[in-house]
Amino acid sequence: MKYYLIAGEASGDLHGSNLIKQIKAQDPSADIRCWGGDLMQHAGGYLVKHYRDLAFMGFAEVLMNLRTILRNIAFCKEDIAAYRPDVLVLIDYPGFNMRMAKWGKAEGYRTIFYISPQVWAWKENRVKQIRETVDKMLCILPFEKAFYDKWNYPVEYVGHPLVEVIREAKAQPVVAPLSNKPIVALLPGSRKQEVSVKLPIMLTQAKHFPDHQFIIAQAPSLEDSFLQLLIGDQPNVSIVKGQTYTLLQQAAAALVTSGTATLETALFGVPEVVCYKGSPISYFFAKRLIKVKYISLVNLVMDKLVVKELIQNELTEANLQRALTLLLQDVPTRQRLQADYAELWHKLGEKQASRLAAESIVAEARRQAGK
């Protein structure tokens, strides 16, 4: 059977790769064509376009790159039509994938969304569009099923795929230490737009904590030269590539941009500060549209302030220094975090998300192929 998968960023590439492995385990003859990254390609998908060519963040950035985005959408439609898959699987990346769901449904394809758009955070009325265009929604956050139930839209909760990924990573043999100093991990994101704004503020902390090594987790979409230009000649700053989980396993604390990385960091048990700063225009619109109390997935799942969030004008050198000092030196703060992190593991459950999602997708593909 034929599967067409679309992921548009690093986290989607990770979850898409595990999904591909599980699809192939259940359907050994599966033919998979995809948009994503190196991980999805290595898992056995035929990579049509890399997510590094799709990474635009924020209202202003999207407007500036609108022509490129529209070209990508047109090309994607043409490629799907030529391939004619049994199912169209849309992995997160809602701005792009909701458009593809609408088009795919109109063209008669079976549409499956894996990792729900965050309609519970803003534009709640988009659930109407989801009901009309998405045949099956596979959710990964425990509160999403109850949210969709309010709209009389049945969804499947398969569990969060990060749980299985991180459990497996923790089971791997211990590797050589990345530094002989205590480590502060820096996870600035995968898009140049966000990294160029937030990483310089994160790097101000290196001079305040000279006895610590600040190590940047370099996303595959970022060039070495781009990061080196931002780092300059700071002696206690370095970079690792392809070793984010090794870094988190060894870190004493972390400064993390908002997104999936906040949840990954918490599941590894690393005390963290969540950092967000967008362009003034993007933040202006986001502040008026977003309805949730928090920006980090950790706090959203726990429904309380577990990890410190420094947002927009609050993300300053002085505020970051105070927050990081607490994480590194205040024992009660670290103990409270570890207790909350244990509860977070319990809330996310023990489901095998990739396998359950693949079972649902393969079942849909078989139904379509049998028509």
Protein Blocks (a to p, Z undefined) as FASTA:
>chain_A
ZZddddfbfklmmmmmmmmmmmmmmmmmbccdddddfklmmnopacfbdfklmmcgdjkl
mmmmmmmmmmmmmmmmmmmmmnopabdcdeejlllmmmmmmmmmmnopacddehiafkkl
gokllmmmmmmmmmbdcdfbfklmmmmmmnopacddebjfklmmmmmmmmpccdddfbfb
dcddddebjbfklmmmmmmmmmmmmmmmmmbccdddddfkbcfklmmmmnomafkbccde
hilmmmmmmpcbdcddedjklmmmmmnopacdddddddfklmmmmmmmpmbfbfbfklmm
nopafbccdehjlmcfklmmmmmmmmmmmmklmmmmmmmmmmmmmmnopadfklmmmmmm
mmmmmmmmmZZ
